[in-house]
Structure formats: C-alpha cells, structure tokens
Amino acid sequence: MSTKEVQNKDNNPQTKSFLEYFIIIGGTTLGLLISLGILLNFNKFTLLHTYVPEKWDFDSKIILLSLIGSCIGGYLLFCVLSCGALRGVLGYYNPVGIVDPPSIDVFNKVLTNTKEQTLIFLPNLIYWTFKNSNENNKDDVLMFGSLFLFGRLLFLAGYFIGTLKGLQTLRLTGFVMTIAASVAVMQRNLGFNYI
C-alpha cells in the first residue's frame, strides 16, 4: 500500500463521521446519565447538605447563592490564573497577533464557554431561589449549583484530554451536565417540576 493510499484511508470521511457520531452519542448519554443520577439522588449526598441552612429565609438564600457564586468565581479565577501562569512560563506574554499554544487556548475557550453558561444558569437559579424555593425544596438550590460546577470541572478536564488525545467525550459530558443544570432550573421557572 502506498503512502497516498494510507493517507486516504486515514482521512476516510465515513470513518471520521462514525467516530464523531460515537463520541457525540457517548458523551451526551454519559452526561445525561450522570446529571439524572445527581438530580434524582441528590438527597443521598449527605456531605453537601451541611451547606444548606436550617432556616430558609432571605438571608439564608443570599448565603447559599453567594456560596455557589463564589465557587463559580473561584473556578473562573483558577482558569484565568492558570492561563496567565502558562503565558509567563511559555513566554507568550502578549496575546495580540500570535497563535496561542493549545494549553493556553484551552483555558481561553473554557473561560469563554463558562462565562456564557454562567449567564444562562445563574440568573435562572437566582430567580427560582427567590421566587419559588421553599423549605421543602431548598436543597435543590445546592443540587443545581453542584451539577453546574461538576459539569464545568468535567468540561475543563475533557478539554485537556481532548487536546492531548483527540477524544472529546468527557468534554461533551461536562457540557451536557452544565446544560442539564440550566434546563432543570428553567423548567422549574416555567412552572414544571419534572426534575
């Protein structure tokens, strides 16, 4: 087999589309299964329940939402500082007019995506917490926030694995979990209580 035939075999569009299809289905399914597992079994995670206040009043809601917001902010800060540290270590001080190496590019893309997802998720969570949460479903505030944060962590890890190995399944899993958290809160805001 000639070199050209080997290159054509490796660039076979049918093979690539099957692999891409498999990655999309696998990552989406895994993300949905983990999300449903967390949403349906959250009451079994007793460690996290220590962060839910006993009394569910305005101040308690502010404290819990501040905790979730601080965790999201800490995650974003970690990404910013990691990106800056990599710029210093790798010598890419000025990002204008240059192509960043993959490690810096990953943090930039994760930052952008996380800001976009946070702008969808957090306002919905805040609205639901103040408008519709009560003593019976106060744990759900932390449940939605935990699902969102866990999805973001998987998204970051998956982005690095995808950059290094070319496998995007874990990245897609984290993305789906983040979307699931947003959809779960939005459906509650619309008056449904399916999740």
Secondary structure as UniProt FT lines:
FT   HELIX           3..10
FT   HELIX           13..41
FT   HELIX           42..44
FT   HELIX           46..49
FT   TURN            50..51
FT   HELIX           58..90
FT   TURN            96..97
FT   HELIX           102..131
FT   TURN            135..138
FT   HELIX           139..165
FT   HELIX           169..189
FT   TURN            190..191
//
